[in-house]
Amino acid sequence: MDFSFYVPTKILFGRGKIKEAGFYAKGIGRKALVVTGKSSAKKTGSLEKLAKSLEEHGVEWVLFDKVEPNPLTTTIDRGAQLARESKVDLVIGLGGGSAMDTAKGIAFAAVNDGPIANYMEGKSGEKALPLILIPTTAGTGSEANNIAVMTNPATMAKKGFRNQSIFAKVSLVDPELTETMPPRVTASTGIDAFFHALESYLSLKSQPFSEILSLKAIELIFENLPKAVNAEDKESRDAMALASTMAGMAIGQSGVCALHGLEHPLSSYYGAPHGEGLAPLAKAFLRFVRPYTEDKLAKVAKIMKLPIEGLSKEKAAEKAIEAVEDLIESLGLPTSISYFGAKKEDVEKLAQNVKNYMVHNIANTPGNPDYEKIKAMYLESL
């Protein structure tokens, strides 16, 4: 056994925690760049809450509200330019995964030379402006790791950029902020968190500490996501916020597998919302990895409290896969990648993108799917 576990972020969890943002910000910097999406933070009131807290503690702030879903490297570069021009010494990401990942990218790009895409492709850099992250969805868990997912529009490569410098100094996980999510966004972001938990558990890089986080997140999400989508239920919102952070921490240690690798081109080429893109690919992915992960999938079935007493590991693993398929269907998420516009003639293009840019995800995957297996999973998902 040989592994490491590193999470230097101070995580504060609880309702109303956004009110403490100014207190923590003033201990880190004097002027912040606040990074949000284009409208939701304003509409929901979360930006107003953050601004009030910053101003009460004497922290100046500048707004960058140009974040798009599946953020582009070019957007991050524009944000970094604003950060430099405004002479900020702190970056605050407020929103879902796109806003937080953009904030991470800006914090890094603001103090390193050249476009962020160069670093995404391997150029080295080890410094960033300090970060505070405040999630408003329960999905990516970006507040708990050092990964920023971005798309390079020049190559259509959507990849996770990892760097130790982009761990947040402080993350404020306030479940109250997630209550304004509409049901479809709750479902989409929640299924992303679920697959973070499941893939990090199945990952060839899984390790004892991350597995504890992964399994608990699976349990919480399987039990609470349907309630969070279909009912005004504070307890389920709290559970989803906790599970999302736990799963985000787990992928920071153990990574994800081919399922995320297969989805990224759907976002790049068709603009698929990330969680929705994962849903129709899950069946083919899980049926591919099942022969290599039956022990773990059987344990997942037990964690899900499925009726598996007396069943073989093979049958219990199958029960787990069926339960995941049922969960996706019950949430009303897409069951075919054709929903986003993908066609049979696109499969070569999609598979080539995975082969070129998703090397780490594939290497993490039990069974190590080759190019033909990747194509087969796409075809099965049409």
Secondary structure as UniProt FT lines:
FT   STRAND          10..13
FT   TURN            15..16
FT   HELIX           17..20
FT   HELIX           21..26
FT   TURN            27..28
FT   STRAND          31..37
FT   HELIX           40..44
FT   HELIX           46..56
FT   TURN            57..58
FT   STRAND          60..67
FT   HELIX           73..86
FT   STRAND          90..95
FT   HELIX           97..109
FT   TURN            110..111
FT   HELIX           116..120
FT   TURN            121..122
FT   STRAND          131..135
FT   HELIX           142..144
FT   STRAND          147..152
FT   TURN            153..156
FT   STRAND          157..162
FT   HELIX           164..166
FT   STRAND          170..173
FT   HELIX           175..180
FT   HELIX           183..202
FT   TURN            204..205
FT   HELIX           208..230
FT   HELIX           234..254
FT   HELIX           258..270
FT   HELIX           274..278
FT   HELIX           279..281
FT   HELIX           282..289
FT   HELIX           290..292
FT   HELIX           294..303
FT   TURN            304..305
FT   TURN            309..310
FT   HELIX           313..330
FT   TURN            331..332
FT   HELIX           337..340
FT   HELIX           344..346
FT   HELIX           347..357
FT   HELIX           359..363
FT   TURN            366..367
FT   HELIX           371..380
//
